[in-house]
Amino acid sequence: MSQTALCVRFTLRDGAGEAFDELVREAAAAVLEHEPGTLVYACSEVEGAPHQRLFFELYADRAAFDEHGRQPHVRHFLSQSEKYAERMEIDHLQPYAGKYPSQSA
């Protein structure tokens, strides 16, 4: 099976950055601890756009992506993020070339 990835952009409400970022830290810690098939779960601020957060997520395969979506910490993150984000845009990606981590790395 091939790896699958997401690029997710959140546009935050005014004043919501700190609370959203704490929610992200909690989710990222749980992903790290409980999701071996999630190879990359990275969130970044966007230079020059203080209300934007950009996620890059890489999964070993579709099954790992589906398992990620079933996790209680992910469901909690998504339900709580609605308080802080006025918009969420998701691009589903199919990596085909480049340097990506492997599941065994």
Secondary structure, DSSP 8 states (H G I E B T S, - for coil): ---EEEEEEEEE-TT-HHHHHHHHHHHHHHHHHH-TTEEEEEEEEETTEEEEEEEEEEESSHHHHHHHHH-HHHHHHHHHHHHHEEEEEEEEE---SS----TT-
